[in-house]
Amino acid sequence: MDKIVMAARGWIGTPYQHQASCKGAGADCLGLLRGVWREVIGAEPEPIPAYTPDWSETDKIERLQAAAARWLTPVEQAVAGDVLLFRMRSGAVAKHLAIVADAGVTAPKIIHAYSGRGVVLSPLTPAWQRRIAGKYRFPDRRN
């Protein structure tokens, strides 16, 4: 199994905590990605500024998409271990992340964190698929 997916699976059950990135204690979607990065790649590539749950909504700046473009490689087709960036509604800034756990055609799954649920394994339903704003690959895929 891909090291990124294995690392992400280790976070399942971590409670949701805005701005946190501590396996077992608390994480949000960005915190999950940051934690997996640290486990698989090493030190985080840049400091993360404080952000609110509605960050970038008022000024419409695509901060998360810009950071993804700086540190991840865009891909056309996502495979297990890749990162998906989502817009939670049409026309909104992209501000949710998930890691592809299984890219199977019949039942793709993602690992992500969100309020009220924590870090979970979820089906990549058509509703989630419609919200995908970007697909990215970690820079170092040590399998």
N, C-alpha and C positions, 0 to 999 in steps of 0.2 A: 504494500500500500504506500502511496505517496507520503513523504515525510510531512508535508504541509497539512494534508488531511489528517494524518495521525496526530499531529500537534493540535489541530483545531478540535478534533474529537475529544481530546483531553480537557477542553474548556467547557464541554457540555455540562449543564447543571450549575454553572457559575451564575450567581444572581445578577440581575441588571443593576448597574450603578453608573449613572451618567459620569462621563470623563474618566472612569476607572479602567485599569488594565492589569488586574491581579487575579490570576487563575484561582478559582475556588472562592474568592472573596467578593469580586465585583468587576463587571466590564460592560461597556456599551459596544456598539458594532465596531467603532474605530479602535476601541481598547482591545477587542478580540484580535483584530488584524495586527495591531502593534505587538501583542503578546506572542502571537504565532511568529511574527517577524523575528522577535528576539530569540525565540527557541530555535528557529531554523536558519536564519540568516546571521544574526548577531545584533550588535547595537543598533538602535533606531537611527535612521538617517538624518532626522532633523527634530528639533524640539516641537512639541505640539502646544500651540497657544490655548488658553482657556477658551471654551466655546459653550454657548447656550444650546438648549434643545432645539431652538428655532434658528440657529446660526445661519447666516447668509440669506435668510428669507427676505429680509427687508432691503438689502442692497443688491441682491441677485448675483453676487459674485460666486462663481463655481470653484470655491476653495478646495473642496475634496477632489473634484475632477482634476484640478491643476496639480495637486499633490500626487495623485495617482499617475498622472503623466510624467511627473518628475522621477518617480521611484519604481514604477512598475512598467512592464512592456505591454502595450495594447495588443490584443489578439482578436481575430475574427471569430474563432470557434473556441468556446471555453471547455476545458477538460478538468478532471478532478484536481484540486489544488489551486485552481485559478480564482481570481477575485472578481466579483460582480459588483458594480456600482448601480444604485437604483435612484430613480426619482419617485417620491412617494405619491406625487400627483402630476398630471400633465402640466407642463410649463413651469413647474417648481425647480429649484436647484436640486442637484443630485446630492443626497446626504445620508444614504444608508448603504452599508457594505455587507457582503456575505462571501463566504468561501465555498466553492463548489465541492461537495463531498462525494457526489456520484453524478457523472454526466450521462448516465444511461438514457437512451432514447425514450423508454417507456416510463421511467420513474426517476427523473433527476432530483437530487436533493442538495440542499444548502445548509451550511452551519452559519448562524448569525445570532446577534443579541438584540433584543428589543424590550422596551418597557413592559413590565407586567409578566414577562416570560423568562427573561434571562437568556443565557446561551442555549440554543436549541438546534436540533436537526429538524428541518422542515422540508416538505416537498416543494420543488420549484414549480409551483402551479402556473397555469396560464396568466393569472392575475399578477404574479410576481414577474413572469417573463415579459409582460407588456411594459413593465416599469424599468427594465434594464437600460441604463444610460451608458454603460461601458463594460468591457471585459478586459481583464488584465492578468498578466503572469508575473509571479515573483521573479526577481532578477537571478536568483540562484536556485535551481531546482535539484538540489541534492536528494536523489531518491534512494 
